[in-house]
Amino acid sequence: MENFDVVVIGTGPAGEGAAMMLSKNHRKVAVVERYTEVGGGCTHWGTIPSKALRHAVKTLSDLRANPLLRKMSASLTATLPQLLSTAGTVIEAQVHMRRRFYDRNRVPVLEGTARFVDPHTLEITPRSGDPYRVRAERFVIATGSRPYHPPGLDFSHPRVLDSDSVLRYGQTPFSVAIYGAGVIGCEYASIFLNMGLKVTLINTQERLLSFMDEEIAEALSYHLRDQGCIIRHNEQFERLEARSDDVVMHLKSGRSIKTDVLLWANGRTGNTDDMNLEAVGLKTKQRGQIAVNEHYQTAVPHIFAAGDVIGPPALASAAYQQGSYVGQYIVDAAAPPRRSDLIPSGIYTIPEISSVGRTERELQEAGVPYEIGHVHFKSLARAQMTGQRVGMLKLLFHTKTLEILGVHCFGDNASEIVHIGQTVMASGDINNLRYFISTTFNYPTMAEAYRIAAYNGLNRLA
């Protein structure tokens, strides 16, 4: 039986972050992966394929909207399977790159399903061959999550999909009902709308993306409706009729919605059910998630957990940082916790949404005196040239100190643009609205939105 300092379970962003940090600090570490390749759900059936699909759809949509190419591209059509196929080369490149990370850092990848035998022993069952065991002083659970399947809903039916199976769907439906208007639901609504499908988005809450800045969320809501999306707020699922040619969703309000397919996008479940956590004295939350402290330690101090398996924010970027911090903490227990308030959110609708810091509602509830500086992208020369005029940048800042408290962006490349504000917010000595006025931005760029928004904010001050 081989012994390790640390065994990491899962090779998604959290597992990779932990393994790389530990290996670079000369710890004997191994990773366990039950899939055929490294990368986790992020690479194979989550972030990478869905964002590759989004990019393909947006490229086609932009071609059709381009005045120079409109006549030539008007007849261009693509099926959902054709658009999905564009992800293959990206996945292959990502797997090759990540496999090299483990090889170059001499981290063995143990292929198979991991199951705890006792607090320091794992049994690994490979796809072929006999089970074997490894021991370690510490473990990092980074097994990720999967779509939540409510009892009584038959996901084996070809017209009932989740966010994993939709990426393997072999047809192009005419209409889609999406139950759940969180990040995944809004992203797929946007993708399908830009493919020309009829979309009904069923939201269980009062408004879209309730955790986001209200003005930005309302902008997305308006844009989706403008593209033809039907949004139903405050609705609850009751039952589904899955028939050979369509599905009918019955809601508790009495409303029935008939579409070609249903995409269930309401919640995630932690991948912990086959790990025999009882053998180490660990219990999970209702949906298989693991509770951790500020150092990502579970109730068993030598076992850590990071990434989607611990719940929100459930972002690949955050998962990597969490895993990396776990590795750092194992090497040096004096390592201070990393800031979680500056983790940006990225929502890959068309256009994108991205934000970092606090929202107006949070500032109001905390009694913080703040003001707003904003600019609409239609005013920027770069947006006028590219035709990507939809969107805005919104800066929230303290009225006395001018400290940047939040950055919220809606529009093309929002997930890139937000990083300028994030960097300033993380740099205490320059975190001031006047920084955006005193610095020089290339012209024409989308980045100059910060300068214009800063002037807009200063003009609001008494």
PyMOL commands that set and color helices and strands:
alter all, ss='L'
color gray80, all
select helices_A, chain A and resi 13-24+40-44+47-65+70-73+80-84+87-104+165-168+183-194+214-226+277-280+307-310+316-331+360-366+377-379+381-386+414-426+435-438+449-458
alter helices_A, ss='H'
color red, helices_A
select strands_A, chain A and resi 2-9+29-33+109-111+113-118+121-125+132-141+145-147+160-162+175-179+198-202+230-232+237-242+247-251+256-259+261-264+268-270+303-305+345-347+352-357+370-376+391-398+404-411
alter strands_A, ss='S'
color yellow, strands_A
deselect
rebuild
show_as cartoon
